[in-house]
Amino acid sequence: MLRELLENVPRRAGEKWTRPARTGSVTKARARLGAAPLRWLFSQVAGVQGTPATPGVFWRGRRLVSLDGTLFDVPASDANAAYFGGSSNGERQAGYPQARMVALGECGTHAVVGAVSGRSPPASALSRTGCCTT
């Protein structure tokens, strides 16, 4: 990802970087910034995007949305294991602690309307985010 970001950075003619960025640079910068900038960015871009003229967005005057969830492996650490726990298939425990996410998406545009994540967010938690009021 870092290579793709830096390939298009405008440089002056003949300019060379004396200290190339390392692959962990983005991760370290994100850790320094914390979660607040990503929360702000999500609040700016999440939401319905389609209009009644957008194909697949409305049916009989109702906006079409779909609900989906997924699991993300998080690094194995005592803190993550204590917070997220682990998933199992009934027979075996997952190898890593897992964060869960449930998202509401707008059909037709695929726009993310709202999302909740954490230990085990139920789908009903989306209604508490205010994303389902439009």
BELBELTA-V903157 format. One record per residue. BURIAL is + if it has 9 or more other ideal C-beta (glycine too) atoms within 8 Angstrom, else -. Layout:
# BELBELTA-V903157
burial = (BURIAL;BURIAL)
This chain:
# BELBELTA-V903157
burial = (-;+;-;-;+;-;-;-;-;-;-;-;-;-;-;-;-;-;-;-;-;-;-;-;+;+;-;-;-;-;-;-;-;-;-;-;-;-;-;-;-;+;-;-;-;+;-;+;-;+;-;-;-;+;-;-;+;+;-;-;-;-;+;+;+;-;+;-;+;-;+;-;-;+;-;-;-;-;-;+;+;-;-;+;+;+;-;-;-;-;-;-;-;+;-;+;+;+;+;+;+;+;+;+;+;+;+;+;+;-;+;+;+;+;+;+;-;-;-;-;+;-;-;-;+;+;-;-;+;-;+;+;-;-)
